[in-house]
């Protein structure tokens, strides 16, 4: 296995192409692009609530679709009129590739082999996109049946997507997914199977997570045996991986004890990761590494594509500098690989990444030595998945007074420009007073301003350290963003 690891979701390839543009050759060209970007392992997602290939055990995206039917046919009737053309194009692209006799994943795996890229399939274990919309075309018949019978995770109150998740405590749910696992493990050329427990990360009734975790572990034992059988057929190992919450405690409390699965020898790869709202720059990778010590399990740190310092505040997509910072923290903490989720060359990153920066940044994520040649930023964000009743530990926004932030910043940035960025809440449009700032106990000089509310403090060389940066800020205004900004090495 090699890094970085790239997760291709169930829809992106099809949603950005017209039906006339999909073909086996188009899949080959897409994999060629991953190779150009230096990707080491592909996780090719086979499903959300429905399969994106011609499955014989699950509904497909086009199972209930009539290509000759009107825009108000039952599958599309509840969409906003302006979204119907794009949805039809997406469905028809998936349908067209299947009609050509091409299994997207098998074709991608064959091309991956030519480039020396690892070829894994990924299954989303509880996808909930649009679950709050009663008749969305994204919903499977199985899901709607469970929902309509009041069998979801929290059926006794209305709420968000986590409450509407399938209840993995129910045998029919586990059997539903096992059918898909068996089929996916029959794909030609498969080298690994990822169980994506973070799409979405809530699987058991509140207070039932411990007993649910035992059910999950037993279920994974069965999957492990199926992987071993597939390995016999393929003539090479078929690995098993899992995506789990970013901290071991949250993972355990939600029934996804990746460390226990590794110690039992059930999984070959554990990927701690945030859920979706924001990338996390401060995951306890070193703690995960210690928990996996003595196992044969690899560790990857998951990078999400969104950047949001405060829950409910402004957000953006990750920039190349932020992605380089998050990847640096992951590898410096002891992870074997960087894992990229939703880092598509088209769509999400068009406005912030040039094609050149995409290739340069992703290629550098194969190791610390290459990453350390890039400028990077390390931000303070928050954990976007916690167990019911577990404190979130959010640091921003920070109220007036003394605030202390500890950020994993990787190798000591000797000979480089280093700054601390603070963004303050500008009340009534007034220019906030500049806080006093210390980095690793060393006082920083007066800052420069970017507009009224963003301040950049030069960090003295004496304050630089390996691994972590601790910032003390005494502010009369709320702090809503904190970053450590590290320039490129001097030529």
C-alpha positions, 0 to 999 in steps of 0.5 A: 500500500502507498500514499496518499490515499484518495477516496473517490465518492459514488457520484463525482465521476458521473455527475461532471460528465454527460452520458455521451462522455462516459466510457471505459476509456474515460475511466482510464483517463480519470485514473491517469489523472490520479497517477499524475497527481501522485496518488498511491491508493484509490478507494473507489466508492460503490454506493451511497444508499444505492449502488452506482454500478450494475448490482444484482443485490442492491438497487442502482441509481437507475433502478426506478428511473425511466429515461423516456419518462417525463421530468415529473416521473415518481423518482424525480417528482419531488425535486426542484425543477431547476435541479432535474436536468443535472440529476437526470444527466447524473443518473443517465451517465451511470446507466450508460456506463453499465449498458456499455458493459463497464463496471466502473470499479473493475475498470479503474482497478485494472488501470490502477494496476498499470500505474502501481496504484492500490485498488480498493473498493469503499462501501458507505455503511450508513449514507444519509444524503437527503434523508430528511426529504421524504421522496428524494431520488437518493433514498433507497427503497430499503431505507424508506421502508425502515424509516416508514416503519419507525425503525431508524436510529432515533424514531421518537423525535424529529431531528437532523440526519444523525437521528434518521440513520439506519439502526445497525442494531437491527439484523436486517440492516446488517444483512442488507450491507453484507449482501453488498460486501459479498458482491463487491468482494467478487470484483476482479482486481480488488486489493482491499475493501474499506468499510466507511463507517463515517458516511455517516458516523451514527449507527446505534440507538442512544445508549446502545452503542456499547452493545452495538459495538459488539455486534459490529465487531462480530459483523466485521469478523465475518467480513474478514473471512470473506476478504480472506476467501477473496484473497485465495481467489485473486492470488494476493492479499485482499485487505480490510480497512475502516474509517472511524471518528477522529479520536479513539474515545469517540470511536469507541463510544459510538461503537466503532472501536478501530483500535480493538479491531486492529488488535484482533487482527480484523483490519489492516488499515484504520483511518481516523477522520472528521465527519464533514463540516471541517478538516481537523488539524489536531487529531490525536494521531500519536495516540492512535499510533500507540494503540496500534503498536504491535499490530500489523495495521497501518494508520492513515489520517483523514483530511476533509475538504471543508475548512470551518474554524467555528461551528455555524460560522463562515466556511470555505474549501481547503486551500493548498496551504491548509491541506499541506498543513493538515497533511504535515500534522498527520504524518508528523504525528506518526501516521503511515499515510494521508487520506483525502476525502472529497479532494476532486480536481473538478468542482470543489477546488476549482476556485482555490486550486490551480491544476499545477497546485493540485498536482504539486500538493497531492504529490507532496503528501507521500511523505514529510520530506516533500511536504516540508518544501511547501508553504503551509497553514495550520488552523484551529477547528473543531470536532464535528462528530462526538458521541451523545453526551460527550463534550465537543471541546470547541475552542472558537469563537474565543470570548474576550480575555486570555485564550490559549491554543495548542496546534500541531505544526509538524517539523520546526520551520527553521529558516522560514517565515512564520506568522500567527493569524488572528481574526477578530469579531469586528463589532459595529464595523470598528477596528478591534484593538490588537491582542497581545500574543505569545508563541511558546512563551515568547512575545510576538512583535506588533502585528500587521493588519489585513483589513480591520479584523485580521492580524498577522503576528511575526513569530520570532525564531526563538519561539519555533519548536518541533511538533506543537505551537502554543499560542497565548492571546489576550484579546478585548474582542472575540477571536473567530479564527486562529492559524499558524502560517508557515512560508516556503523554505528559502531557496 
